[in-house]
Amino acid sequence: MSLACGNGFQTLYNKAMKQTSTALLDDDKKHVWHPYSSTHSDTPVFAVKSADGVHLRLEDGNRLIDGMSSWWCAIHGYNVARLNQAIKNQLDAMAHVMFGGLTHAPAVDLCKKLVEITPGKLETVFLADTGSVAVEIALKMAVQYWHARQQPGKQQFISLRKGYHGDTLGAMSVCDPVTGMHTLFNDLLAKNYFISSPECAFGEACQTEHLDELRHTLEQQHDTVAALILEPIVQGAGGMKFYSADYLKQARDLCREYDVLLIADEIATGFGRSGKLFACEHANISPDIMCVGKSLTGGYMTLAATLCRKEISDTISNHPPNVFMHGPTFMGNPLACAVAIESIRLLQSSPWQQTISNIERWLEKGLEPCRALESVEDVRVLGAIGVVELKQAVNMAVIQQAFVDEGVWIRPFGKLVYLMPPYIISEEELNALTRAIYTVLNNGKHL
Ligand SMILES: *Cc1c(COP(=O)(O)O)cnc(C)c1O
């Protein structure tokens, strides 16, 4: 009797949750535009009610294992007690103050921490609100530096094909011109130089000819080029490719040789994702300018930063107009800075190298069976990043629903089905993710 009552209540409750979810999704479809999406898309959208650990709880009652870390960000998972507390403590002191003429402990402590943990001598930190803005700042910094060095003609950039650096106009101008749809914005985008994506894979040595194009472009254009911008080791949203540390090392040397700055965009790779705290460490190099973002706050708030060598900030500051021409309204937001410091401390106090290396092993083992599938072109793993590249682009509407039916949150793009789970994931939970990929691809639910 009591059991029957319980079940009856459960049924009513489930029905109510489904109704809430449906109402929410109806309004969403009417008024809300999602990232890179059509308002007439038949690709489903799912309403999330809460998130905890590695799980997303949907409004309809479903619980999914998260394989995306909310786009590289939620490295510690969701609803993390220490991170919640850091924000609560800061909230009681102050949520925000302007950063012009004012400073505060969360910003100072965070900048000090970033200087301490980033490779080489990056000693000046400029805080930004998003990754794209951190890239804009890096580009402007490079141009102002050469202006101060009496070389105002150096205003262009070299970047790698298949690169991704953000969606604002400056950042877009150094993204892959094809996947970035540069033709659409032709008159608006700055003209930059694109060189082939590195052909030498991670773990391989580079031949001299692999750097010929970069060397040639530098030789020809160094008078007009302010910097080479690249994602070190992992080309993320532009193709999920892992390239040789040797390439990065030689690119560093070539930049020095031709008086061109090196900007490392570590927005996706920073904070352990590739197996090193920063991907530049694979090649043992230090860039002149570095961007961080995404997992900087453990996925809690939007925050990014651009770091540079002191000589760069000094040179800009010592020559007219004697200031760096940038200053976002929400620069150095105290809540975001406070949770960023706590996220870095949490990472540093964990055995993260071991954790990432475990995830790497589980990903390799779990994704291996996919190699045998007809539709699969390549399977590759580096650190806590696992990629299954297909021969053809997936059908998003079909595959997205199929993954949710398997109880996992995995969001492919184009030909790429990939995982970058929160670092706290267990072997069993990770196996559920890799098994879901195999099952969905094996059943042809991506076509
Ligand atoms: C995501 C990303 C960006 C842009 O960051 P946003 O916070 O989305 O503006 C820039 N560079 C790289 C390498 C990224 O992965």
The ligand as an ORCA input file, in Angstrom:
! r2SCAN-3c Opt
* xyz 0 1
  C      37.614     29.129    -26.006
  C      38.849     29.682    -26.550
  C      38.987     31.065    -26.772
  C      37.857     32.053    -26.553
  O      37.451     32.114    -25.227
  P      35.985     32.691    -24.876
  O      35.963     32.703    -23.376
  O      34.997     31.742    -25.481
  O      35.892     34.056    -25.450
  C      40.193     31.518    -27.252
  N      41.222     30.677    -27.487
  C      41.128     29.350    -27.277
  C      42.300     28.473    -27.533
  C      39.930     28.800    -26.819
  O      39.824     27.476    -26.637
*
